[in-house]
Amino acid sequence: MRIGSTLFGVDWAAQKGLMDAVGRLNESSLRLSTLKAINRAGDDPAGLIAADSLAAELTSIEAAQASTARAHGAIRVADSGLGEVSTLLDSIRGNLLEAAGNTLGDAEKAAKQVEIDAALQAIDRIGGSTSFGGRKVLSGGEMTVVVGPSPGDTATLALPNVSAAALGGSAGRLSELASGGSASIAGGNIGKAMEIVDAAAGQVRDARAEAGAFEKYTLDSSQHVLDGMRENLSAAYSEIADTDVALETSRMVQAQIFVRSALASLGIANERRGMVLELLEDV
C-alpha cells in the first residue's frame, strides 16, 4: 500500500509541475504575441490602472497636437491670402500715384480706374474664398486653439476681415476707391485715396505679423512642450504595459524546458508504475 501511495504522489507532483509549466508557457506566448505585458486585469491590477491613466493622458496630448497642427495650416493659408492682398494694395497704390500727375489722359486714367476696380474685386474674392478645413479664415472672427491636454488649455487668435468694405482707416474704406466712389480717380481726391490704401496696407501687415507671432511663440512652443510630454508619457506607458521581449523570450524558453522535464518525469513515473504492477502480478 505504501508503494502504491508513493507512486501516486510522484505522479501527482509531475502532473502539477507540467500544468504549472504549461501555464507559464501560455502566458509568455500570449505576451509575446500581443507585445503587451498586461492582457487581463488579473495580470497586474495596479499596473492596469496606471497604464489606463497614462493612455488617457496620451490621447489628450495627441488631440492637442492635432489641434495645433490644424492651426498651423490655417495660419499659413491665411498668410498666403494676406500676402496676395498686400500685393494688390501695392498695385492700387502704384495706379493712384500715376494718376496723381497730369501726364495721363482721360482714357489712361479710366484704364487705371478699371485696374483699381479689378484689384478691389480680387481683394473681396480672396477674403470670401480663402478657407481651411471648410472654414473661411479671412472673414473676421477668432480662432481658438487647444494647446494643452486640458480643455482649458487654449489660445486665441483674432482673424482679420478682408474686404474692400472693411479695410481702411479714418479717411475711409477701400470700397470708396471704386468707380463712382468719393476716393476714385475721377473724384480727384488722390490724397484721400492714398491715405485709405496706406491704412489698409498697415492693417494687412499687422494681421500677418500677429498671425506669425502667434504661430511662432504660441503654436511652436506649445508643440515642443506637447512633443516632450508625449515622449515621456509614452516611455512610462511602455515600461508598464509593453512586453519586455528579451525577458519574456527567456521565460518562454525556461517554461518550454520545464514542460519537457515534467513530461519526462511523467513518463518515468508511468514506467515505474508499470514495473511495480508487473512485479505484483508475478507474486
C-alpha positions as CSV (number, residue, x, y, z in Angstrom):
1,M,0.0,0.0,0.0
2,R,2.8,2.3,0.8
3,I,4.4,1.6,-2.6
4,G,1.2,2.5,-4.5
5,S,0.7,5.7,-2.5
6,T,4.3,6.8,-3.1
7,L,3.9,6.2,-6.8
8,F,0.7,8.2,-6.9
9,G,2.4,11.1,-5.1
10,V,5.2,11.2,-7.6
11,D,2.7,11.0,-10.4
12,W,0.7,13.9,-9.0
13,A,3.7,16.1,-8.4
14,A,4.8,15.5,-12.0
15,Q,1.3,16.4,-13.3
16,K,1.2,19.6,-11.2
17,G,4.7,20.6,-12.4
18,L,3.5,20.0,-16.0
19,M,0.4,22.2,-15.6
20,D,2.4,25.0,-14.0
21,A,4.9,24.9,-16.8
22,V,2.2,24.9,-19.4
23,G,0.6,27.9,-17.7
24,R,3.8,29.8,-17.7
25,L,4.4,28.9,-21.3
26,N,1.0,30.0,-22.4
27,E,1.4,33.3,-20.5
28,S,4.7,34.0,-22.1
29,S,3.4,33.1,-25.6
30,L,0.4,35.5,-25.1
31,R,2.6,38.3,-24.0
32,L,5.0,37.8,-27.0
33,S,2.1,37.6,-29.5
34,T,0.3,40.7,-28.2
35,L,3.5,42.5,-27.1
36,K,1.5,43.6,-24.0
37,A,2.6,42.8,-20.5
38,I,-1.0,43.3,-19.2
39,N,-3.5,41.3,-21.2
40,R,-6.1,41.0,-18.5
41,A,-6.8,42.8,-15.2
42,G,-5.5,39.9,-13.2
43,D,-2.1,40.2,-14.7
44,D,-1.3,43.4,-12.8
45,P,-4.3,45.3,-11.4
46,A,-2.2,48.3,-10.2
47,G,-0.3,48.4,-13.4
48,L,-3.6,48.3,-15.4
49,I,-4.8,51.4,-13.5
50,A,-1.6,53.3,-14.1
51,A,-1.4,52.3,-17.8
52,D,-5.1,53.3,-18.4
53,S,-4.4,56.7,-16.8
54,L,-1.3,57.3,-18.9
55,A,-3.2,56.2,-22.1
56,A,-5.9,58.8,-21.4
57,E,-3.2,61.5,-21.0
58,L,-1.6,60.4,-24.2
59,T,-4.9,60.6,-26.0
60,S,-5.4,64.2,-24.8
61,I,-1.9,65.2,-25.8
62,E,-2.4,63.7,-29.3
63,A,-5.7,65.6,-29.7
64,A,-3.9,68.9,-28.7
65,Q,-1.1,68.1,-31.2
66,A,-3.7,67.7,-33.9
67,S,-5.4,71.0,-32.9
68,T,-2.1,72.9,-33.1
69,A,-1.3,71.2,-36.5
70,R,-4.6,72.4,-37.9
71,A,-4.0,75.9,-36.6
72,H,-0.6,75.9,-38.3
73,G,-2.3,75.0,-41.6
74,A,-5.0,77.7,-41.1
75,I,-2.5,80.4,-40.3
76,R,-0.3,79.6,-43.3
77,V,-3.3,79.7,-45.6
78,A,-4.4,83.0,-44.1
79,D,-0.9,84.4,-44.5
80,S,-0.9,83.3,-48.1
81,G,-4.1,85.2,-48.8
82,L,-3.0,88.3,-46.9
83,G,0.3,88.3,-48.9
84,E,-1.7,88.4,-52.1
85,V,-3.9,91.2,-50.7
86,S,-0.7,93.2,-49.8
87,T,0.5,92.8,-53.4
88,L,-2.9,94.0,-54.7
89,L,-2.7,97.1,-52.5
90,D,0.7,97.9,-53.8
91,S,-0.7,97.7,-57.3
92,I,-3.6,100.1,-56.4
93,R,-1.1,102.5,-54.8
94,G,1.0,102.5,-57.9
95,N,-2.0,103.3,-60.1
96,L,-3.0,106.1,-57.8
97,L,0.5,107.6,-58.0
98,E,0.5,107.5,-61.8
99,A,-3.0,109.2,-61.8
100,A,-1.9,111.9,-59.4
101,G,0.1,113.8,-62.1
102,N,-1.1,115.4,-65.2
103,T,0.8,113.2,-67.6
104,L,-2.1,110.8,-68.2
105,G,-5.0,111.5,-70.5
106,D,-8.7,110.8,-69.6
107,A,-8.6,107.4,-71.3
108,E,-5.5,106.3,-69.5
109,K,-6.9,107.5,-66.1
110,A,-10.1,105.5,-66.9
111,A,-7.9,102.4,-67.6
112,K,-6.2,102.9,-64.3
113,Q,-9.6,103.0,-62.6
114,V,-10.5,99.7,-64.3
115,E,-7.4,98.2,-62.8
116,I,-8.2,99.5,-59.3
117,D,-11.8,98.2,-59.6
118,A,-10.4,94.8,-60.6
119,A,-8.0,94.8,-57.7
120,L,-10.7,95.7,-55.2
121,Q,-12.9,92.8,-56.6
122,A,-9.9,90.5,-56.2
123,I,-9.5,91.5,-52.6
124,D,-13.1,90.8,-51.9
125,R,-12.8,87.4,-53.6
126,I,-9.7,86.5,-51.6
127,G,-11.4,87.4,-48.3
128,G,-14.5,85.4,-49.2
129,S,-12.9,82.3,-50.6
130,T,-9.7,81.7,-48.5
131,S,-10.5,78.8,-46.3
132,F,-9.0,75.9,-44.4
133,G,-10.9,72.8,-43.5
134,G,-14.2,74.3,-44.6
135,R,-13.7,77.5,-42.5
136,K,-13.2,80.9,-44.0
137,V,-10.1,82.3,-42.4
138,L,-10.2,85.9,-43.7
139,S,-13.8,86.8,-42.9
140,G,-13.2,88.1,-39.4
141,G,-13.7,86.3,-36.0
142,E,-11.4,84.4,-33.8
143,M,-9.6,81.1,-34.0
144,T,-9.4,79.2,-30.7
145,V,-6.7,76.5,-30.5
146,V,-6.3,73.8,-27.8
147,V,-2.6,73.9,-27.0
148,G,-2.5,71.5,-24.0
149,P,-4.0,68.3,-22.6
150,S,-6.8,70.0,-20.7
151,P,-9.9,71.6,-22.2
152,G,-9.0,75.0,-20.6
153,D,-5.5,75.0,-22.3
154,T,-6.5,77.3,-25.2
155,A,-5.1,80.2,-27.1
156,T,-7.0,82.6,-29.3
157,L,-6.0,84.5,-32.5
158,A,-8.1,87.3,-33.9
159,L,-8.6,86.8,-37.7
160,P,-9.0,89.9,-39.9
161,N,-12.0,90.7,-42.1
162,V,-10.5,91.1,-45.6
163,S,-12.8,93.0,-47.9
164,A,-12.9,96.4,-49.6
165,A,-15.7,97.4,-47.2
166,A,-13.8,96.5,-44.1
167,L,-10.2,97.6,-44.8
168,G,-9.2,101.2,-44.4
169,G,-8.8,103.8,-41.7
170,S,-10.1,107.2,-40.5
171,A,-10.1,108.6,-44.1
172,G,-12.5,105.9,-45.3
173,R,-12.7,102.4,-46.7
174,L,-11.1,100.8,-49.8
175,S,-14.6,100.5,-51.3
176,E,-14.6,104.3,-51.8
177,L,-11.8,103.9,-54.3
178,A,-14.1,102.1,-56.7
179,S,-15.7,103.8,-59.7
180,G,-18.1,106.4,-58.5
181,G,-16.7,106.4,-55.0
182,S,-15.5,109.5,-53.2
183,A,-11.9,108.4,-53.5
184,S,-12.0,107.2,-57.1
185,I,-9.6,108.6,-59.6
186,A,-12.4,110.6,-61.2
187,G,-13.3,112.1,-57.8
188,G,-9.9,113.8,-57.9
189,N,-9.1,113.3,-54.2
190,I,-6.0,111.2,-54.7
191,G,-4.6,112.2,-51.3
192,K,-7.6,110.6,-49.6
193,A,-7.3,107.5,-51.7
194,M,-3.6,107.1,-50.8
195,E,-4.3,107.5,-47.1
196,I,-7.0,104.8,-47.3
197,V,-4.7,102.4,-49.2
198,D,-1.9,103.0,-46.7
199,A,-4.2,102.4,-43.8
200,A,-5.4,99.2,-45.4
201,A,-1.8,98.0,-46.1
202,G,-0.9,98.7,-42.5
203,Q,-3.9,96.5,-41.3
204,V,-2.8,93.7,-43.5
205,R,0.8,93.9,-42.3
206,D,-0.3,94.0,-38.7
207,A,-2.5,90.9,-39.3
208,R,0.3,89.0,-40.9
209,A,2.7,89.9,-38.1
210,E,0.2,89.0,-35.4
211,A,-0.5,85.6,-37.0
212,G,3.2,85.0,-37.5
213,A,3.9,85.8,-33.8
214,F,1.0,83.5,-32.7
215,E,2.4,80.7,-34.8
216,K,6.0,81.1,-33.6
217,Y,5.6,81.9,-30.0
218,T,2.3,80.1,-29.1
219,L,1.9,77.2,-31.5
220,D,5.5,76.2,-32.0
221,S,6.3,76.5,-28.3
222,S,3.2,74.5,-27.3
223,Q,4.1,71.9,-29.9
224,H,7.5,71.5,-28.4
225,V,6.1,71.0,-24.9
226,L,3.5,68.5,-26.2
227,D,6.2,66.5,-28.0
228,G,8.2,66.3,-24.8
229,M,5.2,65.3,-22.8
230,R,4.2,62.6,-25.3
231,E,7.7,61.2,-25.4
232,N,7.9,60.8,-21.7
233,L,4.4,59.5,-21.2
234,S,4.9,57.0,-24.0
235,A,8.1,55.8,-22.3
236,A,6.3,55.4,-19.0
237,Y,3.3,53.6,-20.6
238,S,5.6,51.3,-22.4
239,E,7.5,50.5,-19.2
240,I,4.3,49.4,-17.6
241,A,2.2,47.9,-20.4
242,D,4.5,46.6,-23.1
243,T,6.2,43.3,-23.1
244,D,9.9,43.1,-22.4
245,V,10.6,40.8,-25.4
246,A,14.1,39.7,-24.3
247,L,12.9,38.9,-20.8
248,E,9.7,37.2,-21.9
249,T,11.5,35.1,-24.5
250,S,13.9,33.9,-21.8
251,R,10.9,33.0,-19.7
252,M,9.2,31.1,-22.5
253,V,12.4,29.1,-23.2
254,Q,12.6,28.3,-19.5
255,A,8.9,27.2,-19.5
256,Q,9.5,25.0,-22.5
257,I,12.3,23.3,-20.6
258,F,10.1,22.8,-17.6
259,V,7.4,21.3,-19.8
260,R,9.8,18.8,-21.4
261,S,11.1,18.0,-17.9
262,A,7.6,17.4,-16.5
263,L,6.7,15.2,-19.4
264,A,9.8,13.2,-18.9
265,S,9.0,12.9,-15.2
266,L,5.5,11.7,-16.0
267,G,7.0,9.1,-18.4
268,I,9.4,7.8,-15.8
269,A,6.6,7.7,-13.2
270,N,4.4,5.7,-15.6
271,E,7.3,3.3,-16.4
272,R,7.9,2.7,-12.7
273,R,4.2,2.1,-12.0
274,G,4.2,-0.4,-14.8
275,M,7.2,-2.2,-13.4
276,V,5.7,-2.4,-9.9
277,L,2.4,-3.7,-11.3
278,E,4.3,-6.4,-13.2
279,L,6.1,-7.4,-10.1
280,L,2.8,-7.6,-8.1
281,E,1.3,-9.7,-10.8
282,D,4.2,-12.2,-10.5
283,V,3.7,-12.5,-6.8
